[in-house]
Amino acid sequence: MFSLAPEKLPKTSTSQKEDVDIIITAQQHSPASLQDSRYWNASYPSYRWHQIMVEAGNRSKNRKNGGRMAILHLAIYDALAEVWKLKATTYQQAPFETHSGVEKREAPQAYSTYICEYSATAAAAHSIIGYYFPDQKEFLNAKLDAFKRARLQTGLQYPNDIARGLFIGEEIAKKYMTYAKTDRTDKLWTGSVPKDHSLWRGKPSKWDPMKAQWRPFTLNASHQFRPGPPPTDWTADMEELREFNKNNKHSAIAWKWRSEPVWDLLLERKILEYDLDPFQAAFASALFHTSRFDATITAWDGKYHYWGIRPFQYDPNFKPLLIDTPNFPGYPAGHTTVAGALATALSHLFPIDADYFYALARECSESRFEGGVHFRTDNEVGLEVGEKVGRHVIDNFFRN
């Protein structure tokens, strides 16, 4: 979405000899532990900062804004796009390769060390996370300082290239923070629930209905992939749920998909399995989180357009296996709309595993039925709509 004018890149402030002396001094007099170095440098750059976003959210008293992960990973992707453009213009060896006094403390990469991609990621993430959780400033500053110490001591990059990476990350983050102020994820709902007993009844949170009005990243409009209307008669769907409950007292997959971040862990695993380089990993994460965000908008557009009733409301005697039904309309299912989009995105990124991803999406769909919080129709429609969103996001990424 955003780029940086090349002329904005700061000039070097020290000579290469001075840079080498800085690295050697850091390695000799304030060495980071091997564990610290591994913590920051062993995996792809955004891996650790994604976890820090989660941790900051858990520590913070601020609301967890629904756009935070997509903004985080898009900012990192755009920052690394700038870094990779600059790397293509200048091939540079690592300090340890050209100066015998510098130790190699992490595995070198097979590309130019010009401009530090880990630093661009760190600066972008530090700014974005701080934007969403300003009460975590001290925590985030400590993380960034620890990163900078550990990165300098790897012997892989010069201090000037670390500084340039930090600058790029900060500049791209500023653009995304400006964008985030207009994405409508902070708006409150002032509408009312329809007074119709054939529809969903309840009191949604003041934030939830507004998901349908979030500013999408790729959709032309929130209703672009709105499904057709739900059934007017849920009798067959309800009977299927009653029959399942009669024959099953528990569902392992219902609790799995309710309580585990299945898709996030899967993305991390696949990036590591396929040994994606930092830019490839940033692209994968940006595509993944954009797909989730736009699929959420699509699902919630349908939910608050149709106000689809939930099973426990259709039959007050029905007791779902998942005791707590989410407090918003059912049609189409949000879990499965997102699952369809993410399975499609992941299948594009890792096509060898496509069958596995789509099987997981179907399991996610089944889990919401078995848990009793959705009719099967909610889930099947959600999967279909989600796949459309996923394909649209992929097309948009390559078109732009």
C-alpha positions as CSV (number, residue, x, y, z in Angstrom):
1,M,0.0,0.0,0.0
2,F,2.7,2.4,0.9
3,S,6.3,3.1,-0.2
4,L,9.2,5.5,0.6
5,A,11.0,7.9,-1.6
6,P,14.6,6.8,-2.0
7,E,16.0,10.3,-1.3
8,K,14.5,10.1,2.2
9,L,17.0,7.4,3.2
10,P,19.4,9.0,5.7
11,K,23.1,9.4,4.8
12,T,25.7,7.3,6.7
13,S,26.8,8.9,9.9
14,T,30.0,6.8,10.5
15,S,32.7,5.2,8.3
16,Q,32.8,1.5,7.8
17,K,35.9,1.3,10.0
18,E,34.0,3.1,12.8
19,D,31.1,0.7,12.3
20,V,33.4,-2.3,12.6
21,D,34.9,-0.8,15.8
22,I,31.4,-0.4,17.2
23,I,30.5,-4.1,16.5
24,I,33.8,-5.4,18.0
25,T,33.3,-3.2,21.1
26,A,29.7,-4.4,21.5
27,Q,30.8,-8.1,21.1
28,Q,33.6,-7.8,23.6
29,H,32.2,-5.5,26.3
30,S,28.4,-6.1,26.5
31,P,27.7,-9.4,24.9
32,A,24.2,-10.6,24.5
33,S,23.7,-14.2,25.7
34,L,23.3,-16.9,23.1
35,Q,19.7,-17.2,24.2
36,D,19.0,-13.5,23.6
37,S,20.6,-13.7,20.2
38,R,18.5,-16.7,19.2
39,Y,15.4,-15.0,20.6
40,W,15.7,-12.1,18.2
41,N,17.6,-13.5,15.2
42,A,16.9,-17.2,14.7
43,S,13.6,-17.1,13.0
44,Y,12.1,-14.8,10.3
45,P,11.9,-11.1,11.5
46,S,8.1,-10.8,12.1
47,Y,7.8,-14.0,14.1
48,R,8.9,-12.5,17.4
49,W,7.0,-9.2,16.9
50,H,3.7,-10.9,16.2
51,Q,4.1,-12.6,19.6
52,I,4.9,-9.2,21.2
53,M,1.7,-7.7,19.7
54,V,-0.2,-10.5,21.4
55,E,1.6,-10.1,24.7
56,A,1.2,-6.3,24.6
57,G,-2.6,-6.8,24.0
58,N,-2.8,-9.2,27.0
59,R,-0.9,-6.7,29.2
60,S,-2.8,-3.6,28.1
61,K,-6.0,-2.1,29.5
62,N,-6.8,-0.8,26.0
63,R,-9.4,-2.4,23.7
64,K,-7.9,-4.9,21.2
65,N,-8.6,-3.1,17.9
66,G,-9.8,-5.5,15.2
67,G,-7.4,-4.1,12.6
68,R,-4.2,-4.4,14.6
69,M,-2.8,-7.6,13.1
70,A,-3.5,-6.7,9.5
71,I,-1.9,-3.3,9.9
72,L,1.1,-4.8,11.7
73,H,1.9,-7.3,9.0
74,L,1.1,-4.9,6.1
75,A,3.5,-2.4,7.6
76,I,6.2,-5.0,7.9
77,Y,5.6,-6.2,4.4
78,D,5.8,-2.7,2.9
79,A,8.9,-1.9,5.0
80,L,10.6,-5.0,3.7
81,A,9.6,-4.3,0.1
82,E,11.5,-1.0,0.5
83,V,14.5,-2.8,2.0
84,W,14.5,-5.5,-0.8
85,K,14.4,-2.8,-3.5
86,L,17.5,-1.2,-1.9
87,K,19.3,-4.5,-1.5
88,A,18.9,-5.2,-5.2
89,T,20.9,-2.0,-5.9
90,T,23.8,-2.8,-3.6
91,Y,25.4,-6.1,-2.8
92,Q,27.3,-6.0,0.4
93,Q,29.0,-8.7,2.4
94,A,28.5,-9.1,6.2
95,P,31.0,-7.4,8.5
96,F,32.4,-10.8,9.7
97,E,33.2,-11.8,6.1
98,T,35.5,-8.8,5.5
99,H,36.9,-8.0,8.9
100,S,38.7,-10.7,10.9
101,G,38.0,-9.0,14.3
102,V,34.2,-9.4,13.9
103,E,32.7,-12.7,15.1
104,K,29.9,-14.4,13.3
105,R,27.2,-15.1,15.9
106,E,24.2,-16.1,13.7
107,A,23.8,-17.9,10.4
108,P,24.4,-15.6,7.5
109,Q,21.8,-15.1,4.7
110,A,22.3,-15.6,1.0
111,Y,21.5,-12.1,0.0
112,S,23.0,-8.6,0.5
113,T,23.4,-7.4,4.0
114,Y,22.8,-3.8,2.9
115,I,19.9,-2.3,5.0
116,C,18.9,-4.5,7.9
117,E,15.5,-6.2,7.3
118,Y,15.3,-7.3,10.9
119,S,15.6,-3.7,12.0
120,A,13.0,-2.4,9.5
121,T,10.6,-5.0,10.9
122,A,11.4,-4.1,14.5
123,A,10.9,-0.4,14.0
124,A,7.6,-0.8,12.1
125,A,6.3,-3.3,14.6
126,H,7.4,-1.2,17.6
127,S,5.6,1.8,16.3
128,I,2.4,0.0,15.2
129,I,2.1,-2.0,18.5
130,G,2.7,1.2,20.4
131,Y,-0.1,2.9,18.4
132,Y,-2.6,0.3,19.5
133,F,-1.3,-0.1,23.0
134,P,0.2,3.2,24.1
135,D,0.1,2.1,27.8
136,Q,2.8,-0.5,26.8
137,K,5.4,2.1,25.8
138,E,7.9,1.1,28.4
139,F,7.5,-2.6,27.7
140,L,7.9,-2.0,23.9
141,N,10.9,0.3,24.3
142,A,12.7,-2.4,26.3
143,K,12.0,-4.9,23.6
144,L,13.3,-2.7,20.9
145,D,16.5,-1.9,22.9
146,A,17.1,-5.6,23.5
147,F,16.6,-6.3,19.8
148,K,19.1,-3.6,18.7
149,R,21.7,-4.9,21.1
150,A,21.3,-8.5,19.9
151,R,21.2,-7.5,16.2
152,L,24.4,-5.5,16.4
153,Q,26.3,-8.3,18.0
154,T,25.4,-10.9,15.3
155,G,28.2,-9.6,13.1
156,L,25.9,-9.8,10.2
157,Q,25.2,-6.1,9.6
158,Y,26.9,-2.7,10.0
159,P,25.4,-0.2,12.5
160,N,24.6,2.2,9.6
161,D,22.5,-0.5,7.9
162,I,20.7,-1.2,11.2
163,A,20.0,2.5,11.5
164,R,18.7,2.7,7.9
165,G,16.4,-0.3,8.5
166,L,15.0,1.3,11.6
167,F,14.4,4.5,9.7
168,I,12.5,2.7,6.9
169,G,10.4,0.8,9.4
170,E,9.5,3.9,11.3
171,E,8.6,5.9,8.2
172,I,6.3,3.1,6.8
173,A,4.7,2.7,10.2
174,K,3.8,6.5,10.2
175,K,1.9,6.0,7.0
176,Y,-0.1,3.0,8.4
177,M,-0.9,4.8,11.6
178,T,-2.4,7.7,9.6
179,Y,-4.3,5.1,7.6
180,A,-5.5,3.3,10.7
181,K,-7.2,6.5,11.9
182,T,-9.6,6.3,9.0
183,D,-10.2,2.5,8.9
184,R,-13.4,2.8,11.0
185,T,-12.3,0.0,13.4
186,D,-12.9,2.4,16.3
187,K,-16.5,3.3,15.5
188,L,-19.4,2.5,17.8
189,W,-22.8,1.1,16.8
190,T,-25.8,3.2,17.4
191,G,-28.4,1.0,15.6
192,S,-31.1,-1.3,17.0
193,V,-31.9,-5.0,16.8
194,P,-34.9,-5.9,14.7
195,K,-38.0,-6.8,16.7
196,D,-38.7,-10.0,14.9
197,H,-38.7,-13.4,16.7
198,S,-37.8,-15.2,13.5
199,L,-34.4,-13.4,13.6
200,W,-31.5,-13.1,16.0
201,R,-32.4,-11.5,19.3
202,G,-29.9,-10.1,21.8
203,K,-27.8,-7.1,22.7
204,P,-24.6,-7.1,20.7
205,S,-21.5,-5.2,22.0
206,K,-21.2,-1.6,20.8
207,W,-18.2,-2.6,18.6
208,D,-19.4,-5.9,17.0
209,P,-21.9,-4.7,14.4
210,M,-19.4,-2.1,13.2
211,K,-17.2,-4.8,11.8
212,A,-19.4,-4.7,8.7
213,Q,-18.4,-1.1,8.3
214,W,-14.7,-1.5,8.7
215,R,-12.7,-0.1,5.8
216,P,-11.6,-3.1,3.7
217,F,-8.1,-3.5,2.3
218,T,-9.1,-5.1,-1.0
219,L,-12.9,-5.4,-1.2
220,N,-14.7,-2.9,-3.4
221,A,-17.4,-2.7,-0.7
222,S,-18.3,-4.7,2.4
223,H,-21.2,-6.3,0.6
224,Q,-19.2,-7.4,-2.5
225,F,-19.5,-11.1,-1.6
226,R,-22.6,-10.9,0.5
227,P,-24.4,-14.3,0.2
228,G,-28.0,-14.8,-0.7
229,P,-30.6,-14.8,2.1
230,P,-30.7,-17.6,4.6
231,P,-33.6,-20.1,4.8
232,T,-36.9,-18.9,6.1
233,D,-37.5,-22.3,7.6
234,W,-34.7,-23.8,9.7
235,T,-36.6,-27.0,10.6
236,A,-34.3,-29.4,8.7
237,D,-31.1,-27.7,10.1
238,M,-32.5,-27.8,13.6
239,E,-33.5,-31.5,13.4
240,E,-29.9,-32.3,12.3
241,L,-28.5,-30.6,15.3
242,R,-30.9,-32.3,17.7
243,E,-29.9,-35.7,16.2
244,F,-26.2,-34.9,16.6
245,N,-26.7,-33.9,20.3
246,K,-28.8,-37.0,21.0
247,N,-25.9,-39.2,19.9
248,N,-22.9,-37.2,21.0
249,K,-22.1,-35.7,24.5
250,H,-18.9,-34.0,23.5
251,S,-17.0,-32.8,20.4
252,A,-13.2,-32.6,20.5
253,I,-13.1,-30.4,17.4
254,A,-15.6,-28.0,18.7
255,W,-13.4,-27.2,21.7
256,K,-10.3,-27.2,19.5
257,W,-11.5,-24.5,17.2
258,R,-13.1,-22.5,20.0
259,S,-9.9,-22.3,22.1
260,E,-6.8,-22.6,19.9
261,P,-5.2,-20.2,17.4
262,V,-5.1,-22.9,14.8
263,W,-4.5,-20.8,11.7
264,D,-1.9,-18.5,13.2
265,L,0.2,-21.4,14.5
266,L,-0.2,-23.2,11.1
267,L,1.1,-20.1,9.2
268,E,4.1,-19.9,11.4
269,R,4.8,-23.6,11.0
270,K,4.6,-23.5,7.2
271,I,6.9,-20.4,7.0
272,L,9.5,-22.3,9.0
273,E,9.0,-25.6,7.2
274,Y,9.5,-24.0,3.8
275,D,12.4,-21.8,5.1
276,L,10.9,-18.6,3.6
277,D,13.3,-15.7,3.5
278,P,12.3,-12.5,5.5
279,F,10.6,-10.9,2.5
280,Q,8.7,-14.0,1.5
281,A,7.6,-14.5,5.1
282,A,6.4,-10.9,5.3
283,F,4.4,-11.4,2.1
284,A,2.8,-14.6,3.4
285,S,1.9,-12.9,6.7
286,A,0.4,-9.8,5.0
287,L,-1.6,-11.9,2.6
288,F,-2.9,-14.1,5.4
289,H,-3.9,-11.3,7.7
290,T,-5.5,-9.2,4.9
291,S,-7.5,-12.3,4.0
292,R,-8.7,-12.7,7.5
293,F,-9.6,-9.0,7.9
294,D,-11.6,-8.7,4.7
295,A,-13.3,-12.1,5.3
296,T,-14.4,-10.8,8.7
297,I,-15.9,-7.7,7.1
298,T,-17.7,-9.9,4.6
299,A,-19.1,-12.3,7.3
300,W,-20.2,-9.5,9.5
301,D,-21.9,-7.7,6.6
302,G,-24.0,-10.8,6.1
303,K,-24.7,-11.2,9.8
304,Y,-26.0,-7.7,10.3
305,H,-27.8,-7.6,7.0
306,Y,-29.8,-10.8,7.6
307,W,-29.8,-11.1,11.4
308,G,-29.7,-14.9,11.1
309,I,-31.2,-16.7,14.2
310,R,-29.0,-19.0,16.3
311,P,-30.0,-22.6,17.1
312,F,-30.6,-22.0,20.8
313,Q,-33.0,-19.2,19.9
314,Y,-34.8,-21.2,17.2
315,D,-35.4,-24.0,19.8
316,P,-35.2,-22.7,23.4
317,N,-34.9,-26.3,24.6
318,F,-31.8,-27.0,22.6
319,K,-28.5,-27.0,24.6
320,P,-25.4,-26.5,22.5
321,L,-22.3,-28.5,23.4
322,L,-20.4,-25.2,23.4
323,I,-22.3,-23.6,26.3
324,D,-21.7,-20.0,25.3
325,T,-23.0,-19.1,21.9
326,P,-21.3,-16.0,20.5
327,N,-23.4,-12.8,21.1
328,F,-24.1,-11.9,17.5
329,P,-26.2,-13.2,14.5
330,G,-25.3,-16.5,13.0
331,Y,-25.6,-16.3,9.2
332,P,-23.0,-16.7,7.6
333,A,-20.7,-18.3,10.2
334,G,-17.7,-16.1,11.0
335,H,-15.3,-18.9,11.8
336,T,-16.0,-20.6,8.5
337,T,-15.9,-17.5,6.3
338,V,-12.5,-16.8,7.7
339,A,-11.5,-20.4,7.4
340,G,-12.4,-20.4,3.7
341,A,-10.4,-17.3,3.1
342,L,-7.4,-18.5,5.0
343,A,-7.4,-22.0,3.4
344,T,-7.4,-20.3,0.0
345,A,-4.6,-17.9,0.9
346,L,-2.5,-20.6,2.4
347,S,-3.1,-22.9,-0.6
348,H,-1.7,-20.2,-2.8
349,L,1.3,-19.7,-0.6
350,F,2.0,-23.5,-0.1
351,P,0.2,-25.3,-2.9
352,I,1.6,-28.7,-2.0
353,D,-0.4,-28.6,1.2
354,A,-3.7,-27.3,-0.3
355,D,-5.7,-30.5,0.4
356,Y,-4.6,-30.3,4.0
357,F,-5.7,-26.6,4.3
358,Y,-9.1,-27.2,2.8
359,A,-9.6,-30.2,5.0
360,L,-8.9,-28.1,8.0
361,A,-11.4,-25.5,6.8
362,R,-14.0,-28.2,6.5
363,E,-13.1,-29.4,10.0
364,C,-13.5,-25.8,11.3
365,S,-16.9,-25.7,9.6
366,E,-18.0,-29.0,11.2
367,S,-16.8,-27.9,14.6
368,R,-19.2,-25.0,14.7
369,F,-22.1,-27.4,13.8
370,E,-21.0,-30.0,16.4
371,G,-20.6,-27.2,19.0
372,G,-24.3,-26.3,18.4
373,V,-23.6,-22.6,17.8
374,H,-24.4,-22.7,14.1
375,F,-26.7,-24.4,11.7
376,R,-24.9,-26.4,9.0
377,T,-26.2,-23.9,6.4
378,D,-24.4,-21.0,8.2
379,N,-21.1,-22.9,7.9
380,E,-21.4,-24.1,4.4
381,V,-22.3,-20.7,3.1
382,G,-19.5,-19.2,5.1
383,L,-16.9,-21.5,3.6
384,E,-18.1,-20.7,0.1
385,V,-18.0,-17.0,0.7
386,G,-14.7,-17.1,2.4
387,E,-13.1,-18.8,-0.5
388,K,-14.3,-16.1,-2.8
389,V,-12.8,-13.5,-0.5
390,G,-9.5,-15.3,-0.4
391,R,-9.2,-15.5,-4.2
392,H,-10.1,-11.8,-4.4
393,V,-7.4,-10.8,-1.9
394,I,-4.8,-12.9,-3.8
395,D,-5.8,-11.3,-7.1
396,N,-5.6,-7.9,-5.6
397,F,-2.1,-8.5,-4.1
398,F,-0.7,-9.4,-7.5
399,R,-2.6,-6.7,-9.3
400,N,-1.0,-4.1,-7.1
